[in-house]
Amino acid sequence: MKSILIAEDDPTTRHLLSSVLKAAGFSVATAADGSTALGKLRKKKFDLLLTDIWMPRLNGLELMAHLRREAIRPKVVVMTSDDTPETVLRAVREQAYQYLTKPVDPKAVVALIRDAMAAQPVSPPIEVLSARPDWVELLVPCELGVAERISGFMNHFESDLPPDVRDQIGQAFRELLMNAIEWGGRLDPNQKVRISYLRGRRMLLYRIADPGTGFRFDGLKHAAVVNPPDQPWQHIEERDRKGLRPGGFGIMMVKSLADELLFNEAQNEVVFVKYLASD
């Protein structure tokens, strides 16, 4: 039975999460503040820590910083009502596995924790190179599971945008990142993709640089852009045989969502631009 420690100072939330996770088949312990949680983590091995951020005595970010110095540490899922970019990035820097915004949906918590338990440990970790809300820069290991997590983190940076715009940007970013990890990084976690996020008053920009040598669309047999007219889904069949996602088709989708999409000459760096409505 997998074990979880819940660090949460609100007794109602703590009791709710404990009941839901026990019903889902987990062994659960609780702590009312970060200091108590740290003491329990040093006495017993837990598979996962589900922690609030703003708690008395020792907050969740400080708790994670202490855990980075421990020989054995659990995976960490952060939950908080503070979803500002600064807080999200501090959680990433302290190697949180995922980030939940309160109020939490119990079913979503159970699903996320099961995914976290099943995921392989990431090595090397995600690196935060710049943590300004208007200029974020990350180095991300080339693993598909990491791409899903980063997409979840980055989604918090666009929470102020209209839902349809936020969804479009999220789809485009995820597709570009997955392509970079698959093609440039060859799914090698020792290779890293560099992500830059720039946010201005009237513009949002992503720049994604992969470690590969680049490619040409006309050299990809599985790309939608080179399919014979009478076989429009040939690229999907080809990529399915290779165990990959539809590549060229995904880029075409991104082009339809972007206001501007620019590739460098080698095509191992891409800039996605979305213009925002003025205030």
C-alpha positions in Angstrom: 0.0 0.0 0.0 1.4 3.4 -1.1 1.8 5.9 1.8 1.0 9.6 1.7 1.6 12.4 4.1 -0.8 15.4 4.0 0.6 18.7 5.3 -2.3 21.1 5.6 -3.1 23.6 8.4 -6.9 23.8 7.6 -8.5 21.0 9.5 -11.5 20.7 7.2 -9.4 20.3 4.1 -7.0 18.0 5.9 -9.8 15.7 7.0 -11.5 15.7 3.6 -8.3 14.8 1.7 -7.4 12.1 4.3 -10.8 10.5 3.9 -10.8 10.6 0.1 -7.3 9.2 -0.2 -7.9 6.4 2.4 -11.1 5.4 0.4 -8.9 5.3 -2.7 -6.7 2.7 -1.0 -3.7 4.7 0.2 -2.1 4.7 3.7 -2.5 8.3 4.9 -0.9 10.3 7.7 -1.4 14.0 8.4 0.4 17.0 9.8 -1.0 20.4 10.7 2.1 22.4 9.8 5.4 22.1 7.9 7.5 21.5 10.9 5.4 18.6 12.1 5.5 17.2 8.5 9.3 17.4 8.4 9.6 15.5 11.6 7.3 12.7 10.4 9.2 12.5 7.0 12.4 12.1 8.9 11.0 9.2 11.0 9.2 7.3 8.3 9.5 6.8 4.5 6.5 8.1 2.6 5.9 7.7 -1.1 4.3 11.1 -1.6 3.9 14.4 0.2 0.7 16.4 -0.5 1.4 19.8 1.0 -0.2 23.2 1.3 2.2 26.2 0.8 1.2 28.8 3.4 1.3 27.0 6.8 2.6 28.1 10.2 6.0 27.3 11.6 7.4 26.0 8.3 5.7 26.7 5.0 5.5 24.2 2.1 8.2 25.8 0.0 10.6 25.8 3.1 9.6 22.2 3.7 10.5 21.2 0.2 13.8 23.0 0.5 14.6 20.9 3.6 13.7 17.7 1.8 16.1 18.5 -1.0 18.9 17.9 1.5 17.6 14.6 2.6 19.0 11.3 1.3 15.6 9.9 0.5 12.6 12.2 -0.4 9.1 11.5 -1.5 7.5 12.9 -4.6 5.8 16.2 -3.8 2.4 17.6 -5.0 1.7 21.2 -4.0 -1.7 22.6 -3.4 -2.5 26.2 -2.6 -4.9 29.1 -3.4 -1.8 31.1 -4.4 -1.3 30.4 -8.1 0.8 33.5 -8.8 3.7 32.8 -11.3 6.3 33.5 -8.5 4.8 30.8 -6.3 4.4 28.3 -9.1 8.0 28.8 -10.2 9.3 28.4 -6.6 7.4 25.1 -6.4 9.1 24.0 -9.7 12.5 25.1 -8.4 12.0 23.0 -5.3 11.2 20.0 -7.6 7.5 19.7 -7.0 6.0 17.0 -9.1 2.7 18.9 -9.8 0.8 21.9 -8.6 -2.9 22.0 -7.6 -5.0 25.2 -7.1 -7.5 25.3 -4.3 -10.3 24.5 -3.8 -9.2 21.0 -4.9 -11.4 18.5 -6.7 -11.1 15.2 -4.7 -11.4 13.1 -7.8 -8.7 15.1 -9.6 -6.5 14.8 -6.5 -6.8 11.0 -6.5 -6.1 10.8 -10.3 -3.1 13.1 -10.1 -1.6 11.2 -7.1 -2.0 7.9 -8.9 -0.2 9.3 -12.0 2.5 10.6 -9.7 3.0 7.3 -8.0 3.2 5.5 -11.3 5.7 8.0 -12.9 9.4 7.2 -13.0 11.7 9.5 -11.0 13.1 12.3 -13.2 16.8 12.7 -13.4 18.2 15.3 -14.0 15.5 17.6 -12.6 13.8 20.6 -14.2 16.0 23.7 -13.9 14.6 27.2 -13.4 16.9 29.7 -15.1 14.7 32.7 -14.8 11.7 33.2 -12.5 10.4 36.6 -13.4 6.6 36.5 -14.0 7.2 38.3 -17.4 10.3 36.2 -18.3 10.4 32.6 -17.4 13.2 30.2 -18.6 13.4 26.5 -18.0 15.6 23.6 -18.9 13.4 20.5 -19.2 14.6 16.9 -19.5 13.5 15.1 -22.7 10.8 12.8 -21.2 7.2 12.8 -22.2 6.0 12.6 -18.6 7.9 15.8 -17.9 6.2 17.5 -20.8 2.8 16.8 -19.3 3.9 18.2 -15.9 5.4 21.4 -17.4 2.2 22.0 -19.5 0.3 21.9 -16.2 2.7 24.4 -14.5 2.7 26.8 -17.5 -1.1 26.8 -17.6 -1.1 28.8 -14.4 0.7 31.6 -16.1 -2.3 32.2 -18.4 -5.1 32.0 -15.8 -6.0 35.6 -16.5 -6.7 35.1 -20.2 -10.1 34.2 -21.7 -10.7 30.4 -21.5 -10.7 29.9 -25.3 -7.4 31.8 -25.7 -5.9 30.0 -22.8 -6.9 26.6 -24.3 -5.4 27.5 -27.7 -2.1 28.6 -26.2 -2.0 25.5 -24.0 -2.6 23.2 -27.0 0.0 24.9 -29.1 2.7 24.9 -26.3 2.1 21.2 -25.5 2.4 20.2 -29.1 5.6 22.2 -29.7 7.2 20.9 -26.5 6.3 17.3 -27.2 7.8 17.6 -30.7 11.0 19.1 -29.3 11.3 16.3 -26.7 10.6 13.5 -29.3 12.5 14.8 -32.3 15.3 17.0 -30.8 15.8 15.1 -27.6 15.0 11.6 -28.9 13.3 10.9 -25.5 16.7 11.0 -23.8 16.3 12.5 -20.3 20.0 13.5 -20.4 19.1 15.9 -23.2 17.3 19.1 -22.4 14.8 21.5 -24.1 15.1 25.2 -23.3 11.8 26.9 -22.8 11.4 30.7 -22.7 8.1 32.4 -21.8 7.8 36.1 -22.3 4.6 38.0 -21.4 4.0 41.6 -22.4 0.9 43.7 -22.1 -0.2 42.9 -25.6 1.8 39.8 -26.5 2.6 36.3 -25.2 5.6 34.5 -26.6 7.1 31.0 -26.2 10.5 30.1 -27.6 11.4 26.4 -27.5 14.9 25.3 -28.4 15.7 21.5 -28.6 19.1 19.9 -28.5 18.8 18.2 -32.0 20.2 19.1 -35.4 16.8 20.1 -36.8 14.7 18.6 -39.6 12.9 19.5 -42.9 9.2 18.8 -43.3 9.9 17.3 -46.8 12.2 14.8 -45.2 9.6 13.4 -42.8 7.6 10.5 -44.4 5.1 10.6 -41.5 4.4 14.3 -41.8 0.9 15.3 -42.9 2.3 18.0 -45.2 3.8 15.4 -47.6 1.0 12.8 -47.6 -0.3 11.7 -51.0 -3.8 13.3 -51.7 -5.5 9.9 -51.8 -3.9 8.8 -48.4 -4.5 11.8 -46.0 -3.9 9.7 -42.9 -0.7 7.9 -44.0 1.4 10.0 -41.5 -0.7 8.7 -38.6 -0.2 5.1 -39.6 3.5 5.6 -40.1 3.9 7.4 -36.7 1.8 4.7 -35.0 4.2 2.1 -36.2 7.0 4.1 -34.7 5.2 4.7 -31.4 5.1 8.4 -32.0 2.3 11.1 -32.1 1.2 12.7 -35.4 4.0 15.2 -36.0 3.4 17.3 -39.1 -0.3 17.3 -38.4 0.4 18.8 -35.0 2.5 21.6 -36.4 -0.2 22.4 -38.8 -2.6 22.7 -35.9 -0.1 25.0 -34.1 0.1 27.2 -37.1 -3.7 27.6 -37.1 -3.6 28.7 -33.4 -0.6 31.1 -33.6 -0.6 34.7 -34.7 3.0 34.2 -35.7 5.1 31.0 -35.8 8.8 31.3 -36.6 11.5 28.6 -37.1 15.2 29.1 -37.2 17.1 27.9 -40.3 17.9 24.5 -38.8 14.3 24.2 -37.5 15.4 23.1 -34.0 14.1 26.4 -32.5 10.6 27.8 -32.8 8.9 31.0 -31.6 5.2 31.0 -31.0 3.5 34.4 -30.7 0.0 35.2 -29.6 -1.2 38.8 -29.6 -3.5 39.8 -26.7 -6.4 42.2 -26.6 -5.3 45.6 -25.2 -6.6 46.8 -21.9 
